[in-house]
């Protein structure tokens, strides 16, 4: 009996040590996470003073070059776009941003992320303990993993986003941009016609996002950034009409404003040269000025 009791005590002590270690390490890692200059760490750390905030998927990343916008406008800029950022996740991130930070003057949304159905919440789970919205999105698609993450907190830090945050502990990530140029081989390949297929749940999320931001007195601009072969995206007028009717805001159509092929890294993403020229066009058009 003594051996059984002794074993039970050791097992209980081991469990206590594991749980205590899990909590202590999670607190330490979270402290470093929020020190980072990675864009999502900045959202949840708070105290940002960006006048212009940008949201989109990879096209939002590579069409809007934050350093160029800051130089042209004299305003602080925060680009929250990310590869495969869906409209639903963008809704959660923007709502969290305005809850935790002074409101920006303008939020600019590149609306072609309405076609994205991503599982970026699996990475953003790293920040889920800071956001009820992200927790809900993660639990919706990964209910078992979400429950397990409540028990073992360190699981949240086993993600690409945590390691990216560590890379940007001492430098900004706002200079992300394609620096390559579209290859002659790709240009020589005929571009077929295709359409933007808006996801209904994404349009719902965009409507809620616009309502939330405008309710905070923030100017919202919706636009379509350039494509390299714009004539092959055949339903742009229908997309603009659908979005405008739903959210009661015009969509600024810059699909053909990309200039020559050397301004692009591929068919759908600009490079630094193209983005800088595009930012000059938007500045001249007053897109970064609230009205």
GUVONU-413814 format. One record per residue (C-alpha): x, y, z; residue number from 1. Coordinates in steps of 0.02 Angstrom, whole numbers. Example, Ala and Ser with C-alpha at 12.3 -4.5 7.8 and 13.67 -1.06 7.14 Angstrom:
2
<r px="615" py="-225" pz="390" n="1"/>
<r px="684" py="-53" pz="357" n="2"/>
END
This chain:
291
<r px="0" py="0" pz="0" n="1"/>
<r px="143" py="115" pz="40" n="2"/>
<r px="216" py="85" pz="-133" n="3"/>
<r px="49" py="125" pz="-213" n="4"/>
<r px="32" py="284" pz="-111" n="5"/>
<r px="210" py="334" pz="-152" n="6"/>
<r px="182" py="305" pz="-337" n="7"/>
<r px="22" py="408" pz="-333" n="8"/>
<r px="115" py="551" pz="-248" n="9"/>
<r px="253" py="548" pz="-379" n="10"/>
<r px="127" py="543" pz="-521" n="11"/>
<r px="31" py="689" pz="-446" n="12"/>
<r px="193" py="786" pz="-423" n="13"/>
<r px="245" py="750" pz="-602" n="14"/>
<r px="77" py="810" pz="-669" n="15"/>
<r px="90" py="968" pz="-564" n="16"/>
<r px="266" py="1001" pz="-628" n="17"/>
<r px="211" py="975" pz="-810" n="18"/>
<r px="63" py="1093" pz="-792" n="19"/>
<r px="163" py="1223" pz="-696" n="20"/>
<r px="304" py="1215" pz="-824" n="21"/>
<r px="179" py="1231" pz="-966" n="22"/>
<r px="104" py="1389" pz="-889" n="23"/>
<r px="270" py="1468" pz="-843" n="24"/>
<r px="346" py="1438" pz="-1015" n="25"/>
<r px="189" py="1500" pz="-1101" n="26"/>
<r px="197" py="1663" pz="-1003" n="27"/>
<r px="380" py="1687" pz="-1048" n="28"/>
<r px="352" py="1650" pz="-1233" n="29"/>
<r px="200" py="1763" pz="-1238" n="30"/>
<r px="303" py="1906" pz="-1167" n="31"/>
<r px="426" py="1888" pz="-1311" n="32"/>
<r px="284" py="1869" pz="-1436" n="33"/>
<r px="210" py="2037" pz="-1389" n="34"/>
<r px="380" py="2123" pz="-1395" n="35"/>
<r px="396" py="2079" pz="-1579" n="36"/>
<r px="374" py="2201" pz="-1724" n="37"/>
<r px="280" py="2066" pz="-1821" n="38"/>
<r px="116" py="2141" pz="-1881" n="39"/>
<r px="-1" py="2034" pz="-1777" n="40"/>
<r px="104" py="2056" pz="-1620" n="41"/>
<r px="82" py="2243" pz="-1644" n="42"/>
<r px="-107" py="2222" pz="-1653" n="43"/>
<r px="-116" py="2133" pz="-1485" n="44"/>
<r px="19" py="2233" pz="-1397" n="45"/>
<r px="-82" py="2391" pz="-1432" n="46"/>
<r px="-30" py="2574" pz="-1429" n="47"/>
<r px="-5" py="2585" pz="-1618" n="48"/>
<r px="-31" py="2757" pz="-1691" n="49"/>
<r px="-53" py="2711" pz="-1875" n="50"/>
<r px="-156" py="2835" pz="-1974" n="51"/>
<r px="-177" py="2714" pz="-2120" n="52"/>
<r px="-211" py="2528" pz="-2097" n="53"/>
<r px="-217" py="2406" pz="-2243" n="54"/>
<r px="-301" py="2236" pz="-2251" n="55"/>
<r px="-298" py="2101" pz="-2385" n="56"/>
<r px="-218" py="1938" pz="-2434" n="57"/>
<r px="-51" py="1919" pz="-2525" n="58"/>
<r px="-109" py="2048" pz="-2652" n="59"/>
<r px="-130" py="2167" pz="-2507" n="60"/>
<r px="47" py="2126" pz="-2450" n="61"/>
<r px="129" py="2159" pz="-2618" n="62"/>
<r px="20" py="2298" pz="-2689" n="63"/>
<r px="35" py="2418" pz="-2541" n="64"/>
<r px="214" py="2458" pz="-2492" n="65"/>
<r px="206" py="2538" pz="-2320" n="66"/>
<r px="375" py="2629" pz="-2328" n="67"/>
<r px="325" py="2713" pz="-2491" n="68"/>
<r px="156" py="2766" pz="-2422" n="69"/>
<r px="237" py="2841" pz="-2268" n="70"/>
<r px="362" py="2937" pz="-2375" n="71"/>
<r px="226" py="3002" pz="-2491" n="72"/>
<r px="96" py="3049" pz="-2360" n="73"/>
<r px="197" py="3084" pz="-2202" n="74"/>
<r px="75" py="2969" pz="-2111" n="75"/>
<r px="111" py="2812" pz="-2010" n="76"/>
<r px="55" py="2653" pz="-2099" n="77"/>
<r px="22" py="2475" pz="-2040" n="78"/>
<r px="-8" py="2342" pz="-2171" n="79"/>
<r px="-100" py="2196" pz="-2088" n="80"/>
<r px="-119" py="2097" pz="-2250" n="81"/>
<r px="-53" py="1920" pz="-2253" n="82"/>
<r px="-45" py="1776" pz="-2376" n="83"/>
<r px="-211" py="1682" pz="-2381" n="84"/>
<r px="-295" py="1808" pz="-2266" n="85"/>
<r px="-481" py="1776" pz="-2285" n="86"/>
<r px="-612" py="1910" pz="-2258" n="87"/>
<r px="-675" py="1823" pz="-2101" n="88"/>
<r px="-504" py="1822" pz="-2019" n="89"/>
<r px="-474" py="1999" pz="-2079" n="90"/>
<r px="-635" py="2048" pz="-1991" n="91"/>
<r px="-573" py="1977" pz="-1826" n="92"/>
<r px="-401" py="2058" pz="-1839" n="93"/>
<r px="-470" py="2229" pz="-1885" n="94"/>
<r px="-601" py="2223" pz="-1747" n="95"/>
<r px="-465" py="2176" pz="-1622" n="96"/>
<r px="-355" py="2315" pz="-1688" n="97"/>
<r px="-483" py="2452" pz="-1659" n="98"/>
<r px="-523" py="2380" pz="-1488" n="99"/>
<r px="-341" py="2390" pz="-1432" n="100"/>
<r px="-268" py="2538" pz="-1526" n="101"/>
<r px="-310" py="2718" pz="-1565" n="102"/>
<r px="-423" py="2720" pz="-1719" n="103"/>
<r px="-336" py="2750" pz="-1886" n="104"/>
<r px="-398" py="2887" pz="-2002" n="105"/>
<r px="-419" py="2765" pz="-2147" n="106"/>
<r px="-433" py="2577" pz="-2170" n="107"/>
<r px="-401" py="2520" pz="-2347" n="108"/>
<r px="-464" py="2346" pz="-2395" n="109"/>
<r px="-409" py="2256" pz="-2553" n="110"/>
<r px="-569" py="2160" pz="-2589" n="111"/>
<r px="-505" py="2015" pz="-2695" n="112"/>
<r px="-475" py="1923" pz="-2531" n="113"/>
<r px="-663" py="1892" pz="-2538" n="114"/>
<r px="-622" py="1738" pz="-2644" n="115"/>
<r px="-504" py="1663" pz="-2513" n="116"/>
<r px="-553" py="1515" pz="-2405" n="117"/>
<r px="-401" py="1494" pz="-2294" n="118"/>
<r px="-361" py="1408" pz="-2132" n="119"/>
<r px="-246" py="1546" pz="-2072" n="120"/>
<r px="-330" py="1530" pz="-1902" n="121"/>
<r px="-218" py="1379" pz="-1872" n="122"/>
<r px="-71" py="1499" pz="-1867" n="123"/>
<r px="-162" py="1642" pz="-1783" n="124"/>
<r px="-202" py="1525" pz="-1639" n="125"/>
<r px="-37" py="1589" pz="-1571" n="126"/>
<r px="-132" py="1749" pz="-1528" n="127"/>
<r px="-298" py="1667" pz="-1485" n="128"/>
<r px="-278" py="1688" pz="-1296" n="129"/>
<r px="-277" py="1877" pz="-1332" n="130"/>
<r px="-433" py="1871" pz="-1441" n="131"/>
<r px="-603" py="1791" pz="-1414" n="132"/>
<r px="-635" py="1817" pz="-1600" n="133"/>
<r px="-483" py="1716" pz="-1653" n="134"/>
<r px="-522" py="1581" pz="-1523" n="135"/>
<r px="-696" py="1562" pz="-1597" n="136"/>
<r px="-631" py="1549" pz="-1775" n="137"/>
<r px="-501" py="1420" pz="-1726" n="138"/>
<r px="-624" py="1317" pz="-1623" n="139"/>
<r px="-748" py="1320" pz="-1768" n="140"/>
<r px="-632" py="1221" pz="-1882" n="141"/>
<r px="-520" py="1133" pz="-1753" n="142"/>
<r px="-629" py="1100" pz="-1600" n="143"/>
<r px="-522" py="960" pz="-1526" n="144"/>
<r px="-359" py="1054" pz="-1550" n="145"/>
<r px="-438" py="1209" pz="-1474" n="146"/>
<r px="-490" py="1112" pz="-1318" n="147"/>
<r px="-318" py="1033" pz="-1305" n="148"/>
<r px="-239" py="1204" pz="-1320" n="149"/>
<r px="-336" py="1262" pz="-1168" n="150"/>
<r px="-253" py="1123" pz="-1067" n="151"/>
<r px="-77" py="1137" pz="-1138" n="152"/>
<r px="-40" py="1320" pz="-1173" n="153"/>
<r px="128" py="1288" pz="-1256" n="154"/>
<r px="42" py="1210" pz="-1407" n="155"/>
<r px="-7" py="1384" pz="-1464" n="156"/>
<r px="176" py="1429" pz="-1491" n="157"/>
<r px="212" py="1282" pz="-1606" n="158"/>
<r px="172" py="1386" pz="-1760" n="159"/>
<r px="249" py="1477" pz="-1906" n="160"/>
<r px="184" py="1641" pz="-1835" n="161"/>
<r px="278" py="1623" pz="-1672" n="162"/>
<r px="442" py="1593" pz="-1763" n="163"/>
<r px="407" py="1738" pz="-1880" n="164"/>
<r px="376" py="1847" pz="-1728" n="165"/>
<r px="546" py="1798" pz="-1659" n="166"/>
<r px="629" py="1846" pz="-1824" n="167"/>
<r px="552" py="2020" pz="-1807" n="168"/>
<r px="592" py="2050" pz="-1625" n="169"/>
<r px="703" py="2198" pz="-1667" n="170"/>
<r px="649" py="2251" pz="-1841" n="171"/>
<r px="488" py="2291" pz="-1932" n="172"/>
<r px="404" py="2175" pz="-2056" n="173"/>
<r px="326" py="2320" pz="-2151" n="174"/>
<r px="454" py="2315" pz="-2291" n="175"/>
<r px="388" py="2149" pz="-2358" n="176"/>
<r px="374" py="2159" pz="-2547" n="177"/>
<r px="412" py="2055" pz="-2700" n="178"/>
<r px="579" py="2107" pz="-2774" n="179"/>
<r px="581" py="1988" pz="-2922" n="180"/>
<r px="514" py="2022" pz="-3096" n="181"/>
<r px="394" py="1913" pz="-3194" n="182"/>
<r px="490" py="1790" pz="-3301" n="183"/>
<r px="488" py="1794" pz="-3492" n="184"/>
<r px="429" py="1612" pz="-3489" n="185"/>
<r px="275" py="1658" pz="-3388" n="186"/>
<r px="238" py="1808" pz="-3497" n="187"/>
<r px="249" py="1697" pz="-3650" n="188"/>
<r px="119" py="1578" pz="-3577" n="189"/>
<r px="-56" py="1628" pz="-3633" n="190"/>
<r px="-163" py="1693" pz="-3491" n="191"/>
<r px="-335" py="1613" pz="-3488" n="192"/>
<r px="-494" py="1702" pz="-3438" n="193"/>
<r px="-555" py="1679" pz="-3260" n="194"/>
<r px="-674" py="1756" pz="-3134" n="195"/>
<r px="-671" py="1810" pz="-2953" n="196"/>
<r px="-789" py="1696" pz="-2857" n="197"/>
<r px="-846" py="1789" pz="-2702" n="198"/>
<r px="-881" py="1677" pz="-2554" n="199"/>
<r px="-1048" py="1721" pz="-2469" n="200"/>
<r px="-976" py="1708" pz="-2293" n="201"/>
<r px="-834" py="1824" pz="-2345" n="202"/>
<r px="-955" py="1956" pz="-2409" n="203"/>
<r px="-1050" py="1943" pz="-2244" n="204"/>
<r px="-887" py="1972" pz="-2151" n="205"/>
<r px="-842" py="2121" pz="-2259" n="206"/>
<r px="-1011" py="2200" pz="-2226" n="207"/>
<r px="-987" py="2180" pz="-2037" n="208"/>
<r px="-810" py="2247" pz="-2048" n="209"/>
<r px="-862" py="2404" pz="-2140" n="210"/>
<r px="-1005" py="2432" pz="-2017" n="211"/>
<r px="-887" py="2413" pz="-1869" n="212"/>
<r px="-755" py="2530" pz="-1938" n="213"/>
<r px="-874" py="2665" pz="-1995" n="214"/>
<r px="-960" py="2654" pz="-1826" n="215"/>
<r px="-793" py="2708" pz="-1750" n="216"/>
<r px="-784" py="2858" pz="-1868" n="217"/>
<r px="-651" py="2777" pz="-1979" n="218"/>
<r px="-649" py="2810" pz="-2167" n="219"/>
<r px="-654" py="2644" pz="-2262" n="220"/>
<r px="-591" py="2626" pz="-2439" n="221"/>
<r px="-623" py="2470" pz="-2543" n="222"/>
<r px="-520" py="2440" pz="-2698" n="223"/>
<r px="-456" py="2313" pz="-2822" n="224"/>
<r px="-268" py="2318" pz="-2846" n="225"/>
<r px="-187" py="2288" pz="-3016" n="226"/>
<r px="-169" py="2123" pz="-3105" n="227"/>
<r px="-37" py="2094" pz="-3237" n="228"/>
<r px="-165" py="2037" pz="-3367" n="229"/>
<r px="-321" py="2130" pz="-3310" n="230"/>
<r px="-423" py="2093" pz="-3465" n="231"/>
<r px="-427" py="1909" pz="-3420" n="232"/>
<r px="-523" py="1938" pz="-3258" n="233"/>
<r px="-693" py="1946" pz="-3340" n="234"/>
<r px="-819" py="1984" pz="-3202" n="235"/>
<r px="-747" py="2139" pz="-3117" n="236"/>
<r px="-901" py="2248" pz="-3149" n="237"/>
<r px="-1013" py="2114" pz="-3071" n="238"/>
<r px="-897" py="2100" pz="-2919" n="239"/>
<r px="-896" py="2288" pz="-2894" n="240"/>
<r px="-1084" py="2298" pz="-2910" n="241"/>
<r px="-1113" py="2155" pz="-2788" n="242"/>
<r px="-996" py="2227" pz="-2657" n="243"/>
<r px="-1060" py="2405" pz="-2673" n="244"/>
<r px="-1242" py="2352" pz="-2658" n="245"/>
<r px="-1203" py="2250" pz="-2503" n="246"/>
<r px="-1088" py="2365" pz="-2404" n="247"/>
<r px="-1149" py="2534" pz="-2470" n="248"/>
<r px="-975" py="2590" pz="-2521" n="249"/>
<r px="-900" py="2613" pz="-2694" n="250"/>
<r px="-759" py="2499" pz="-2751" n="251"/>
<r px="-610" py="2590" pz="-2828" n="252"/>
<r px="-556" py="2493" pz="-2981" n="253"/>
<r px="-368" py="2496" pz="-3009" n="254"/>
<r px="-357" py="2328" pz="-3095" n="255"/>
<r px="-277" py="2406" pz="-3250" n="256"/>
<r px="-164" py="2529" pz="-3158" n="257"/>
<r px="-12" py="2416" pz="-3143" n="258"/>
<r px="84" py="2478" pz="-3293" n="259"/>
<r px="208" py="2370" pz="-3390" n="260"/>
<r px="248" py="2189" pz="-3352" n="261"/>
<r px="411" py="2233" pz="-3263" n="262"/>
<r px="303" py="2305" pz="-3122" n="263"/>
<r px="245" py="2128" pz="-3077" n="264"/>
<r px="322" py="1976" pz="-2996" n="265"/>
<r px="189" py="1861" pz="-3073" n="266"/>
<r px="15" py="1875" pz="-3147" n="267"/>
<r px="-70" py="1932" pz="-2986" n="268"/>
<r px="66" py="2010" pz="-2877" n="269"/>
<r px="160" py="2172" pz="-2901" n="270"/>
<r px="344" py="2196" pz="-2859" n="271"/>
<r px="427" py="2341" pz="-2769" n="272"/>
<r px="446" py="2444" pz="-2927" n="273"/>
<r px="262" py="2422" pz="-2971" n="274"/>
<r px="200" py="2449" pz="-2793" n="275"/>
<r px="297" py="2611" pz="-2775" n="276"/>
<r px="222" py="2679" pz="-2935" n="277"/>
<r px="50" py="2619" pz="-2883" n="278"/>
<r px="68" py="2709" pz="-2716" n="279"/>
<r px="109" py="2869" pz="-2812" n="280"/>
<r px="-51" py="2847" pz="-2912" n="281"/>
<r px="-158" py="2819" pz="-2756" n="282"/>
<r px="-80" py="2969" pz="-2670" n="283"/>
<r px="-116" py="3080" pz="-2822" n="284"/>
<r px="-296" py="3016" pz="-2823" n="285"/>
<r px="-319" py="3060" pz="-2638" n="286"/>
<r px="-353" py="2880" pz="-2587" n="287"/>
<r px="-252" py="2901" pz="-2427" n="288"/>
<r px="-346" py="3059" pz="-2376" n="289"/>
<r px="-507" py="3044" pz="-2274" n="290"/>
<r px="-662" py="3131" pz="-2344" n="291"/>
END
